[in-house]
């Protein structure tokens, strides 16, 4: 185990809180704008229905190949002067302009992306890189705040362009602020189902349906499907997603990505429109390599007074960071539990083709020096105890109110009642309770926490009884689902991704990482998941890195343009 680092995480020069417009940008390179390190704000303007992609004059970006580009490679290339940040960002924007109409990964674009890139070029020339993500193009899910841009969470009621009221935050989400402080360029905000309410498909009332670049007739996964598609399609180097019940790992599995669901409390949730910020919500990276995912975690993890839950991470973060622990012998001598009916009673037994690929994966794991134990939860009452999970009805209303109150003084509304008055609509049709009681002050909350402690204790008992370091599962028990399940009912949209880790791991706060391993005969991905105890995040990344390097399984999808499309 690595030595713990202090509660004070490393800091980088902070980017300012820019109020950004989502309007058409001129076809030429943008004129002078505030530097990302300069104080002050620009005028806030409303979100357009679809945000135009910035375009600069022809440069070296026209020949720059961004396919499968990693953050590590970007760092080396920029320092070697192979291209500028501006050329890199423009190359990604050009790729988005060519293919986005087909795959629909974005809700909005950042109109200041090229201006920020130019300022980062100036910084690189004068003072050097501002942090480990200097100049790296990144996307963020549209339930994470970016100062001055509309946060829709996929819901048309939070966008004036789709008949609602613009919800414009006054500052960045804490995780986004950390990305920008490390030098990342946020290209845009990605599509998600309304309020992150679907783990299989990604269709929003703001932007419509996101597609999977591997197979447009298959689901992309949800609810971070827009981020997954953007990263899978090389519309960005990295992306941020959020998860309450599989919403990072499901799209990662559907799109052969490394998706990291951290221990609850490791990454701040401030500035993230919640589903369950009290007990389950997390922010995590989606990347094409384990090293890139670990690099993002090095930047966004750790305590902050903006989210007091993160102080639980004190003493649990590796002193040298997550990337420092990545080795190709991390699996040597480790023991892992395999999936079985003792774990859950849904999505098992595995589909025949999944079972065959899982057997190959177990052999690869053992070839790296690990041992496995069949179905360690069998006969332990795990499934029965999970079936007793209490429901906490006030959590969504409470957490949403906390988020809305933090939007800033200039926001159009700070409560759902204020939004209803401005929009003339009933929020979600008037469904659901309106009491914002703190869940931790209710008997329902007490019951949930008591149950969660029982689950965690049993989890640890099983690991100890079999001397396990963690669990090693297929992320899904079958190939990914068709986008349209029933041609006679095209609007039938079941939430049926065959997830094996979640929602169990979400309810008890455990970390999980996905790693691509193989492809089914139809070309869709087969992806594995490592699961560990609380605060085993560094171990999971190291195990995933070892297996990734031993197999190097990921293959980039081949994109096609939408017929007759000329881009946005």
Buried (B, 14 or more C-beta within 10 A) or exposed (E): EBEBBEBEBEEBEBBBBBBBBBEEBEEEBBEEBBBBBEEEBBEBBBBBBBBBBBBBEEBBBEEBEBEBBBBBBBBEBBEEEBBBBBBBBBBBBBBBBBBBBBBBBBBBBBBBBBBBBBBBBEBBEEEEBBBBBBBBBBBBBBBBBBBBBBBBBBBBBBBBBBEBBBBBBBBBBBBBBBBBBBBBBBBBBBBBBBBBBBBBBBBBBBBEBBBBBBBBEBBBBBBBBBBBBBBBBBBBBBBBBBBBBBBBBBBBBBBBBBBBBBBBBBBBBBBBBBBBBBBBBBBBBBBBBBBBBBBBBBBBBBBBEBBEBBEBBBEBBBEEBBBBBBEBEBBEEBBBBBBBEBBBEEBBEBBEBBEBBBEEBBEBBEEBEBBBBEBBBEEBEBBEBBEEBBEBBBBBBBBBBBBBEBBBEEBBBBEBEBBBEBBEBEBEEEEEEEEBBEBBEBEBBBBBBEBBEEBBEBBEEBBEEBEBBBBBBBBBBBBBBEBBBEEEEEEEBEBBBBBBBBBBBBBBBBBBBBBBBBBBEEEBBBBBBBBBBBBBBBBBBBBBBBBBBBBEBBBBBEBEEBEEEEBB
